[in-house]
Amino acid sequence: MALTYFTMLDKLSRKDFDFEAVDLPYLADHFKALLMSGAPGSLLDKVHPLCAKEMDTQLFDKEGRLFRKVCERGHAKTAAWISDQPQTKKCIKNYIKSNKCGLFLSAATSGHLDMVYWLCDQADKLKCTADVEASLNEAGTSIGRLDSMAMYMVARMPFSPAAKADDKLEFLEELPALASQCNKYGFKQRLYQEIYPVAELAAASGGDSGLYAGALNAFKMAVLFADVPDAKRYLDKYEKTWAQDKGTMMHDAMLFTLPPEGKWHPGQWKQLMMMHGPKASRYVSLASKIEQWAQEHACELPKLTSGKLDEIAMQLSYQRQSENFEFAKLAFYCGINEENFNRALDIMATRSKTTDHLPDISIDGDTIGMPGYIFEKLPPSDPTGFVLGALTNCCQHIGDPAGTVCAEHGMTSKHGGFYVWRRKTSDPKDPENIVAQSWAWIGKDNSLVLDSFEDRSKAYDHLAKPFLEQFSHEVKTRHRDIKLVKIGMGGHTPKTMGFKSIKASAPKDIERYGDSSEQSLVPAVDQKAPTLAEPDSQTNPKSHHTEAQKDRRGASPLF
């Protein structure tokens, strides 16, 4: 049963919906998504008894992982529902008592004040309020580093008259001005409220690990589109024309950044997105600057096909482009805004590395029956590491709320780095030749973990297994200090490789990212004479312009 995001909540909420006719695996899978999307308790009460055996080991696990995710997403009523279940009362109370600081901090810094109030109430009941003030003060410092959307999330939350934490949230004094700053972009409160449950459910079902990914996507749509049918037209067009993975369709469709400042006309840029999809995303963040340029030069907005828009956008994008012009071109190609471009420059100037502990291994696809491709380690100081996620349409790039930590770790830590799959061409620096990538890190147990396999589209999924198995063999042979090679099963990692699940490793110097919460062992390839693999039915290795290899960035070049 394949219910779309726009109909799932509606159908499951109907009084006449026949839950018993639904397959248990489907119910268990989506019950978890309903929890993380803040579905009402009345609906949870209906679904839970039907899939209790499948869900209760996750729902009531002593480490409270699912409960923590619900808290991070700000669903106070759902958290209350979980904590009120007979099977979980004791372990959830213990979890709140032992993890109060982390829960308070994540809820406050991501703008979920109703979650803060609920946690305050629980802390009062459990008599463990000693660290609340320190947590909220730290949240007050952190909130200044979040984007304007997160500021609005804080501002929109209703205050509880009985809340005892009000006097500790001094940073809220500045929020009216911040909320106004968001509204000038054409933000539509009612549209946001209508789309938010759908966007949050999509984020939960698609495995999006951002603390407020659903809210951010809803905010973007509430700015760019006029109403729900308008937003649905864009998502339908994206699904039919550009989407390669329906499970992450909304995540991929929302990989664009709104202008951080200035006046602009969202309607014009919405039409651009409707026509060109992901290829137009690099221009949306510059909308206010481009419109101002056109006004100063008394001309209409240049057409995409003329190439003039590209030239103008580069000039307007980065004042510091002369510091690293090649990276400036790459960053603009990937849609990185000026703030994050400058941040990358600063990191390269102060925290860059020239070596790391990851194995420097290169595999020619010709030797393993994968002609036309090569697998290799990205040089430690190559700034492409900042934008690999943008090239493969995942969140692992600088500036993304969830993925910045991955990009920065890979560029700065001696225990982290990147591996890429490239087409073999005469220009290895052409970003179009990178078809897949993995952020990798050394674990506390000396395992090497590729956090996930992220490719431009499913047309490249067939490259994962043979290269990974050969890579594992090379590591086992040449780097005996590395215990095992593992891969995270989140993100776009193919689920059909047949790798066995294994206990997850934790990184040496960073908190584990969501894509690697579940890991599989990468076996070393059986060293037989290589045979030429049959090309994937959707892929022609000799040509990367075939219909099936349209990547997630769009169906055709703009210029």
C-alpha positions as CSV (number, residue, x, y, z in Angstrom):
1,M,0.0,0.0,0.0
2,A,1.7,3.2,-1.2
3,L,0.1,6.2,0.4
4,T,1.6,9.6,-0.6
5,Y,2.6,12.1,2.1
6,F,-0.4,14.2,1.1
7,T,-2.9,11.4,1.7
8,M,-1.4,9.2,4.4
9,L,-2.4,11.3,7.4
10,D,-5.9,11.9,5.9
11,K,-6.5,8.2,5.2
12,L,-5.1,6.9,8.5
13,S,-7.2,9.5,10.4
14,R,-10.6,8.4,8.8
15,K,-12.9,6.6,11.2
16,D,-13.7,3.9,8.6
17,F,-10.1,3.1,7.7
18,D,-9.5,-0.6,8.0
19,F,-6.2,-0.9,9.9
20,E,-6.4,-4.7,10.1
21,A,-6.3,-5.0,6.3
22,V,-2.9,-3.3,6.2
23,D,0.3,-5.5,6.1
24,L,2.0,-5.4,9.5
25,P,5.5,-4.4,8.1
26,Y,3.8,-1.4,6.5
27,L,2.0,-0.5,9.7
28,A,5.1,-0.8,11.8
29,D,7.2,1.2,9.4
30,H,4.8,4.0,9.2
31,F,3.8,3.9,12.9
32,K,7.4,5.0,13.5
33,A,7.1,7.7,10.9
34,L,3.8,8.9,12.5
35,L,5.5,9.1,15.9
36,M,8.3,11.3,14.5
37,S,5.9,13.5,12.6
38,G,3.8,14.3,15.7
39,A,0.7,12.4,14.8
40,P,-2.2,12.9,17.3
41,G,-2.5,10.5,20.2
42,S,-5.9,9.3,19.1
43,L,-4.4,8.0,15.8
44,L,-1.4,6.4,17.7
45,D,-3.8,4.6,20.0
46,K,-5.5,3.0,17.0
47,V,-2.4,1.9,15.1
48,H,-0.1,0.8,18.0
49,P,-2.0,-2.3,19.2
50,L,-1.9,-3.7,15.7
51,C,1.9,-3.6,15.4
52,A,3.0,-3.7,19.0
53,K,5.2,-6.7,18.6
54,E,7.1,-5.2,15.7
55,M,7.4,-1.7,17.3
56,D,7.8,-2.1,21.1
57,T,11.4,-3.2,21.0
58,Q,12.2,0.2,19.3
59,L,9.6,2.3,21.1
60,F,10.5,1.2,24.6
61,D,14.3,0.5,24.2
62,K,16.2,1.5,27.4
63,E,18.5,3.8,25.5
64,G,15.5,5.9,24.5
65,R,16.7,6.5,20.9
66,L,13.3,6.9,19.3
67,F,12.0,9.0,22.2
68,R,15.1,11.3,21.8
69,K,14.3,11.7,18.1
70,V,10.7,12.7,19.0
71,C,12.0,15.2,21.5
72,E,14.5,16.7,19.0
73,R,11.7,17.2,16.5
74,G,9.7,19.0,19.1
75,H,6.6,16.8,19.4
76,A,5.7,17.3,23.0
77,K,2.3,15.6,22.8
78,T,3.8,12.6,21.2
79,A,6.6,12.5,23.8
80,A,3.9,12.6,26.5
81,W,2.1,9.7,24.7
82,I,5.2,7.6,24.7
83,S,6.0,8.4,28.4
84,D,2.4,7.5,29.4
85,Q,2.5,4.0,28.0
86,P,2.6,1.3,30.7
87,Q,5.6,-0.4,29.2
88,T,7.8,2.7,29.1
89,K,7.0,4.9,32.0
90,K,9.9,3.8,34.1
91,C,12.6,3.8,31.4
92,I,11.5,7.1,29.9
93,K,11.6,8.8,33.3
94,N,15.1,7.5,33.8
95,Y,16.1,8.7,30.4
96,I,14.7,12.2,31.0
97,K,16.5,12.3,34.4
98,S,19.9,11.2,32.9
99,N,19.7,13.2,29.6
100,K,17.9,16.3,30.6
101,C,20.7,18.7,29.5
102,G,20.9,17.3,26.0
103,L,17.1,17.1,25.6
104,F,16.7,20.7,26.8
105,L,19.5,22.0,24.6
106,S,18.3,20.3,21.4
107,A,14.7,21.3,21.9
108,A,15.5,25.0,22.7
109,T,18.1,25.5,20.0
110,S,15.9,24.1,17.3
111,G,13.0,26.4,18.5
112,H,10.7,23.8,20.0
113,L,9.5,25.8,23.1
114,D,6.5,23.6,23.7
115,M,9.0,20.7,24.1
116,V,11.0,22.8,26.5
117,Y,7.9,23.5,28.6
118,W,7.0,19.8,28.7
119,L,10.5,18.8,29.7
120,C,10.5,21.5,32.4
121,D,7.3,20.0,33.8
122,Q,8.8,16.5,33.8
123,A,12.0,17.8,35.4
124,D,9.9,19.4,38.2
125,K,8.0,16.1,38.8
126,L,11.3,14.1,38.8
127,K,13.0,16.7,41.0
128,C,16.0,17.0,38.7
129,T,15.9,20.7,37.7
130,A,19.4,21.7,38.9
131,D,20.8,21.8,35.4
132,V,17.9,23.3,33.6
133,E,19.1,26.9,33.9
134,A,22.6,26.1,32.5
135,S,21.0,24.2,29.6
136,L,18.7,27.0,28.7
137,N,21.5,29.6,29.0
138,E,23.6,27.5,26.6
139,A,20.6,27.3,24.3
140,G,20.3,31.1,24.4
141,T,23.9,31.4,23.2
142,S,23.5,28.8,20.5
143,I,20.2,30.2,19.1
144,G,22.1,33.1,17.7
145,R,24.0,30.8,15.3
146,L,20.8,29.3,13.8
147,D,19.3,30.5,10.5
148,S,16.3,32.9,10.3
149,M,13.9,30.0,9.8
150,A,14.9,28.5,13.2
151,M,14.4,32.0,14.7
152,Y,10.9,32.0,13.3
153,M,10.2,28.6,14.8
154,V,11.1,29.9,18.2
155,A,9.0,33.0,17.7
156,R,5.9,31.2,16.6
157,M,5.7,28.9,19.6
158,P,2.9,29.8,22.0
159,F,3.9,30.7,25.5
160,S,2.5,28.7,28.4
161,P,1.3,31.0,31.2
162,A,2.3,28.3,33.7
163,A,5.7,27.8,32.3
164,K,8.4,28.2,34.9
165,A,11.2,28.6,32.4
166,D,10.1,32.0,31.0
167,D,12.4,34.0,33.1
168,K,15.3,31.9,31.9
169,L,14.7,32.5,28.2
170,E,16.1,36.0,27.9
171,F,17.1,35.5,24.3
172,L,13.4,35.6,23.3
173,E,13.3,39.4,23.8
174,E,14.8,39.9,20.3
175,L,12.5,37.5,18.5
176,P,9.7,39.8,17.3
177,A,12.2,41.6,15.0
178,L,13.5,38.3,13.8
179,A,10.1,36.9,13.0
180,S,9.3,40.1,11.1
181,Q,12.5,39.6,9.1
182,C,11.3,36.2,7.9
183,N,7.8,37.5,7.1
184,K,9.1,40.1,4.6
185,Y,10.0,37.3,2.2
186,G,6.3,36.6,1.7
187,F,6.0,33.9,4.4
188,K,2.4,32.7,4.6
189,Q,1.6,31.5,8.1
190,R,-1.6,29.6,7.1
191,L,0.2,27.7,4.3
192,Y,3.0,26.8,6.7
193,Q,0.5,25.3,9.1
194,E,-1.2,23.3,6.3
195,I,2.1,21.9,4.9
196,Y,4.1,21.4,8.1
197,P,2.5,18.0,9.0
198,V,3.1,16.7,5.5
199,A,6.7,18.0,5.4
200,E,7.5,16.5,8.8
201,L,6.0,13.2,7.9
202,A,8.1,13.2,4.7
203,A,11.3,14.0,6.7
204,A,10.6,11.2,9.2
205,S,9.7,8.6,6.5
206,G,12.7,9.6,4.4
207,G,15.2,9.2,7.2
208,D,16.1,12.9,7.2
209,S,18.3,13.4,10.3
210,G,18.0,17.2,10.6
211,L,16.4,18.3,13.9
212,Y,14.0,20.6,12.1
213,A,14.3,19.4,8.5
214,G,10.5,19.0,8.0
215,A,9.9,22.5,9.4
216,L,12.6,24.0,7.2
217,N,11.1,22.4,4.1
218,A,7.6,23.6,5.1
219,F,9.0,27.1,5.6
220,K,10.6,27.2,2.1
221,M,7.3,26.1,0.5
222,A,5.3,28.6,2.5
223,V,7.5,31.4,1.1
224,L,7.9,30.2,-2.5
225,F,4.4,28.9,-3.3
226,A,0.9,30.5,-3.2
227,D,-1.1,27.6,-1.7
228,V,-1.1,23.9,-1.2
229,P,-2.1,23.0,-4.8
230,D,0.7,25.3,-6.0
231,A,3.3,23.4,-3.8
232,K,1.9,20.1,-4.9
233,R,2.2,21.0,-8.6
234,Y,6.0,21.6,-8.0
235,L,6.4,18.3,-6.1
236,D,4.4,16.4,-8.7
237,K,6.6,17.9,-11.5
238,Y,9.7,17.1,-9.5
239,E,8.7,13.5,-9.0
240,K,7.8,12.9,-12.6
241,T,10.8,14.8,-14.1
242,W,13.8,14.8,-11.8
243,A,13.3,12.4,-8.8
244,Q,15.3,9.2,-8.8
245,D,14.4,8.0,-5.3
246,K,10.7,8.5,-4.2
247,G,11.6,7.8,-0.6
248,T,13.7,11.0,-0.4
249,M,11.8,13.0,-3.0
250,M,10.7,15.9,-0.8
251,H,14.2,16.1,0.7
252,D,15.8,16.3,-2.8
253,A,13.1,18.7,-4.1
254,M,13.9,21.1,-1.2
255,L,17.6,21.3,-1.8
256,F,17.6,25.0,-2.4
257,T,18.3,28.1,-0.2
258,L,16.1,31.1,0.2
259,P,17.7,34.6,-0.1
260,P,19.0,35.5,3.4
261,E,18.2,39.2,2.9
262,G,16.8,41.9,0.6
263,K,13.5,42.2,-1.3
264,W,12.5,39.8,-4.1
265,H,9.5,38.4,-5.9
266,P,9.0,34.7,-5.1
267,G,6.6,34.1,-8.0
268,Q,9.3,34.7,-10.6
269,W,11.6,32.3,-9.0
270,K,8.9,29.7,-8.5
271,Q,8.4,29.6,-12.2
272,L,12.2,29.2,-12.6
273,M,12.1,26.2,-10.3
274,M,9.0,24.7,-12.1
275,M,10.9,25.0,-15.5
276,H,14.3,23.8,-14.5
277,G,14.0,22.1,-11.2
278,P,17.3,21.4,-9.3
279,K,19.3,23.1,-11.9
280,A,17.7,26.4,-10.9
281,S,18.5,26.1,-7.2
282,R,21.8,28.0,-7.4
283,Y,20.0,31.2,-8.5
284,V,17.2,31.2,-5.9
285,S,19.5,32.2,-3.0
286,L,20.7,35.2,-5.1
287,A,17.2,36.3,-6.1
288,S,17.2,39.6,-4.2
289,K,20.7,40.6,-5.5
290,I,19.8,39.6,-9.1
291,E,16.6,41.6,-9.0
292,Q,18.5,44.6,-7.6
293,W,21.1,44.3,-10.3
294,A,18.4,44.3,-13.0
295,Q,16.7,47.3,-11.5
296,E,20.0,49.3,-11.3
297,H,20.7,48.4,-15.0
298,A,17.2,49.2,-16.1
299,C,16.7,45.8,-17.7
300,E,14.6,42.7,-17.3
301,L,16.0,39.6,-15.6
302,P,18.3,37.8,-18.1
303,K,17.0,34.4,-19.4
304,L,18.8,31.3,-18.2
305,T,19.5,30.2,-21.7
306,S,21.5,33.3,-22.5
307,G,24.3,32.5,-20.1
308,K,24.2,36.1,-18.8
309,L,22.5,35.1,-15.6
310,D,25.3,32.8,-14.8
311,E,27.8,35.6,-15.3
312,I,25.9,38.1,-13.2
313,A,25.3,35.5,-10.4
314,M,29.0,34.8,-10.1
315,Q,29.8,38.4,-9.7
316,L,27.2,38.9,-7.1
317,S,27.8,35.7,-5.2
318,Y,31.2,36.1,-3.5
319,Q,33.1,39.2,-2.6
320,R,36.1,37.0,-1.6
321,Q,36.1,34.9,-4.8
322,S,39.7,36.1,-5.6
323,E,41.0,34.2,-2.6
324,N,40.2,30.9,-4.3
325,F,38.7,31.4,-7.7
326,E,38.5,27.7,-8.6
327,F,36.6,26.9,-5.4
328,A,34.4,29.9,-6.0
329,K,33.3,28.5,-9.4
330,L,32.7,25.1,-7.8
331,A,30.8,26.6,-4.8
332,F,28.5,28.6,-7.2
333,Y,27.9,25.5,-9.3
334,C,26.7,23.8,-6.2
335,G,24.6,26.6,-4.9
336,I,26.6,27.5,-1.8
337,N,25.8,30.9,-0.5
338,E,28.3,33.6,0.4
339,E,28.2,33.1,4.1
340,N,29.1,29.4,3.8
341,F,31.6,30.1,1.0
342,N,33.4,32.5,3.4
343,R,33.1,29.9,6.2
344,A,34.8,27.4,4.0
345,L,37.6,29.8,3.1
346,D,38.2,30.6,6.8
347,I,38.3,26.8,7.6
348,M,40.9,26.3,4.8
349,A,43.0,29.2,6.2
350,T,42.9,28.1,9.8
351,R,42.0,24.5,10.2
352,S,42.9,22.7,6.9
353,K,44.8,19.5,6.9
354,T,47.4,18.1,4.5
355,T,47.3,14.5,5.7
356,D,45.0,12.1,7.6
357,H,44.7,8.5,8.7
358,L,42.4,7.2,6.0
359,P,43.9,4.7,3.6
360,D,44.9,6.3,0.3
361,I,43.5,3.7,-2.1
362,S,42.5,4.0,-5.8
363,I,40.7,1.4,-7.7
364,D,40.4,1.3,-11.5
365,G,37.1,0.0,-12.6
366,D,38.7,-1.8,-15.6
367,T,40.3,-4.2,-13.1
368,I,37.0,-5.3,-11.5
369,G,34.6,-5.4,-14.4
370,M,33.4,-1.8,-14.0
371,P,35.0,0.0,-17.0
372,G,34.7,3.7,-17.3
373,Y,34.8,4.5,-13.6
374,I,37.5,4.9,-10.9
375,F,37.2,4.9,-7.1
376,E,39.7,7.1,-5.1
377,K,40.3,9.0,-2.0
378,L,39.8,12.7,-2.2
379,P,43.0,14.6,-1.4
380,P,42.8,15.8,2.3
381,S,43.1,19.5,1.3
382,D,40.8,19.4,-1.8
383,P,37.9,21.9,-1.1
384,T,35.5,19.7,-3.1
385,G,35.0,17.9,0.2
386,F,32.9,20.9,1.3
387,V,30.4,20.4,-1.5
388,L,30.3,16.7,-2.2
389,G,26.8,16.4,-0.8
390,A,25.5,19.1,-3.2
391,L,27.0,17.2,-6.1
392,T,25.2,14.0,-5.1
393,N,22.1,15.6,-3.8
394,C,22.4,14.7,-0.2
395,C,22.7,17.0,2.8
396,Q,26.5,16.4,3.4
397,H,27.8,19.8,2.4
398,I,28.7,23.1,4.1
399,G,25.6,25.2,4.9
400,D,23.1,22.3,5.3
401,P,21.6,22.2,8.8
402,A,22.2,18.5,9.2
403,G,25.2,17.9,6.8
404,T,27.6,20.7,7.6
405,V,29.1,18.7,10.5
406,C,30.0,15.9,8.0
407,A,31.6,18.2,5.5
408,E,33.6,20.1,8.1
409,H,34.7,16.9,9.8
410,G,35.9,15.4,6.6
411,M,37.9,18.5,5.7
412,T,39.5,19.1,9.1
413,S,39.8,15.9,11.1
414,K,42.7,13.5,10.7
415,H,40.3,10.7,11.5
416,G,37.9,11.7,8.6
417,G,37.9,12.2,4.9
418,F,36.1,11.3,1.6
419,Y,36.1,8.7,-1.1
420,V,34.6,9.4,-4.5
421,W,33.5,7.4,-7.6
422,R,34.4,9.3,-10.8
423,R,33.9,8.8,-14.5
424,K,37.2,8.3,-16.2
425,T,37.6,11.3,-18.5
426,S,40.3,13.7,-19.7
427,D,39.3,16.2,-17.0
428,P,39.2,14.7,-13.5
429,K,38.5,18.0,-12.0
430,D,35.1,18.4,-13.7
431,P,32.5,18.1,-10.9
432,E,30.1,16.5,-13.3
433,N,32.4,13.4,-13.3
434,I,31.8,12.7,-9.6
435,V,28.9,10.3,-9.6
436,A,29.0,9.1,-6.0
437,Q,30.8,9.7,-2.8
438,S,31.2,8.6,0.9
439,W,32.2,10.6,3.9
440,A,34.4,8.2,5.9
441,W,35.8,8.1,9.4
442,I,37.9,6.0,11.8
443,G,35.9,4.5,14.7
444,K,36.9,4.1,18.3
445,D,37.3,0.4,17.6
446,N,39.7,1.2,14.7
447,S,37.1,0.2,12.1
448,L,36.9,2.3,9.0
449,V,33.3,3.4,8.4
450,L,31.9,4.8,5.2
451,D,29.0,6.7,6.6
452,S,26.8,6.1,3.6
453,F,26.9,5.7,-0.2
454,E,25.6,8.8,-1.8
455,D,25.1,8.9,-5.6
456,R,23.6,11.2,-8.1
457,S,20.8,8.7,-9.0
458,K,19.9,5.1,-8.7
459,A,21.5,4.6,-12.1
460,Y,24.8,4.4,-10.2
461,D,23.7,2.1,-7.4
462,H,25.4,-0.8,-9.2
463,L,28.8,0.8,-8.6
464,A,28.6,0.5,-4.8
465,K,29.1,-3.2,-4.1
466,P,32.0,-4.2,-6.5
467,F,34.1,-1.1,-5.6
468,L,33.4,-1.4,-1.8
469,E,34.3,-5.1,-1.7
470,Q,37.6,-4.4,-3.6
471,F,38.3,-1.5,-1.3
472,S,37.7,-3.8,1.7
473,H,40.2,-6.3,0.3
474,E,42.8,-3.5,-0.3
475,V,42.4,-2.2,3.2
476,K,42.7,-5.7,4.7
477,T,45.8,-6.4,2.7
478,R,47.7,-3.1,3.0
479,H,46.4,-1.5,6.3
480,R,46.3,-4.2,9.0
481,D,45.9,-1.6,11.7
482,I,42.3,-1.1,10.5
483,K,40.1,-3.8,12.1
484,L,37.1,-3.9,9.8
485,V,35.5,-1.9,6.9
486,K,31.8,-1.0,7.5
487,I,29.2,1.1,5.7
488,G,26.2,3.0,7.1
489,M,22.9,1.8,5.7
490,G,21.2,5.2,5.8
491,G,21.2,7.9,3.1
492,H,21.2,6.5,-0.5
493,T,23.1,3.3,0.4
494,P,21.6,0.5,-1.7
495,K,19.8,-2.0,0.5
496,T,20.3,-4.9,-2.0
497,M,24.1,-5.5,-1.6
498,G,23.6,-8.4,0.7
499,F,26.0,-7.2,3.3
500,K,25.5,-8.5,6.8
501,S,24.5,-6.2,9.7
502,I,27.1,-5.6,12.3
503,K,27.4,-3.7,15.6
504,A,27.7,0.0,14.8
505,S,31.1,1.7,15.4
506,A,31.2,5.2,16.8
507,P,33.6,7.9,15.4
508,K,36.7,8.8,17.4
509,D,36.2,12.5,17.5
510,I,32.6,13.4,16.6
511,E,29.1,12.3,17.5
512,R,27.8,9.6,15.1
513,Y,25.7,10.9,12.2
514,G,22.2,9.5,11.5
515,D,23.1,7.7,8.2
516,S,25.5,5.3,10.1
517,S,23.3,4.5,13.1
518,E,22.8,1.1,11.4
519,Q,25.9,-0.4,9.8
520,S,26.9,-3.4,7.7
521,L,30.2,-5.2,7.3
522,V,31.8,-4.7,3.8
523,P,33.3,-8.1,3.0
524,A,36.6,-8.4,1.1
525,V,36.1,-9.4,-2.5
526,D,36.9,-13.0,-3.5
527,Q,40.1,-12.5,-5.5
528,K,39.2,-14.3,-8.8
529,A,40.1,-13.2,-12.3
530,P,37.8,-10.2,-13.0
531,T,35.0,-10.6,-15.5
532,L,33.5,-7.8,-17.4
533,A,30.3,-6.9,-15.7
534,E,27.1,-6.5,-17.7
535,P,26.3,-2.8,-17.7
536,D,23.2,-1.9,-15.7
537,S,20.1,-2.0,-17.9
538,Q,19.7,1.7,-17.2
539,T,23.4,2.7,-17.7
540,N,25.8,2.9,-20.6
541,P,29.3,3.3,-19.3
542,K,30.5,4.7,-22.6
543,S,28.1,7.6,-22.4
544,H,27.0,9.6,-19.4
545,H,24.3,11.5,-21.3
546,T,21.8,8.6,-21.5
547,E,18.2,9.0,-20.4
548,A,18.6,6.8,-17.3
549,Q,21.7,8.7,-16.1
550,K,19.9,12.0,-15.6
551,D,21.1,12.8,-12.2
552,R,19.2,14.2,-9.3
553,R,20.3,17.7,-10.1
554,G,18.1,17.8,-13.2
555,A,17.3,16.5,-16.6
556,S,19.4,18.7,-18.8
557,P,22.0,21.5,-18.7
558,L,20.7,25.1,-18.4
559,F,23.3,26.6,-20.6
